[in-house]
Amino acid sequence: MQEKMPVLREPVKRRRGGKKLLVVLLLLFIVILGVLFFNSSISKVATVTVEGQNYLQAGSIRKTAGVAAGDSFFRVSSRTIEARIRTLKPVEKVTVTKSFPGSVTIKVKEFETVAYALSNNGELTAVLANGTNVPAGTDPVVDKPILSGWKTDDPVLASLCKALAAIPEPSLSDFSEIKPEPSPSYPDRIKIYTRTRFEVITAVSLLSEKIPTMNAVIEIQPPGIITMLLADKYAPFFPETEVNTTTVQKETTQ
């Protein structure tokens, strides 16, 4: 006799409605937490600190950064803030650090001061290494050369500022005044007056490489005119024979 095969029953399908409801409730809970978080004070900017500026005002930097207390902490990235601040001409470098919760620190490095100049209003301005003029403030220590006779749109002026930034501080502080004296051969020719009473004639394009020569002359020679162009020349203001004659006359009259 043939054995009868048992009838296989179809498996009972479990209802998944409970799991779906749990997932929906979990997502709703996350959404509610997110809304509460982003509307709470912990997700807001509490302080914006500006450091390192010399000529720029902290308020001006904050305004350019576009970040203020009460703004969303996550709304703007550090790179975006840095890009905004770099549009300020005196700024050479900037670093923005965001520390949760609510702290934003902006560290600014301005271009170096290489000279000073007088504005059209007669006010003293500081000239930075990139050629930018900024107010020098009250009672500044004028330990850099004064730029006189320059036009603000002179392309040589920008090159001069860049060259001055590369000069060692002792040499730069000895410069008292720099004037343009262009010639057909040297459109960027300049005249420098030093605090050690020398007159130096050179070109902006040659300035950096000629500094050692200038220093060597100043150290061993009396005040005079130093010419450093294609060839280097030196001439004292008073020839040695004239100096000796003057000395003898003084001794005779005493």
Disulfide bonds with the S-S distance in Angstrom:
none
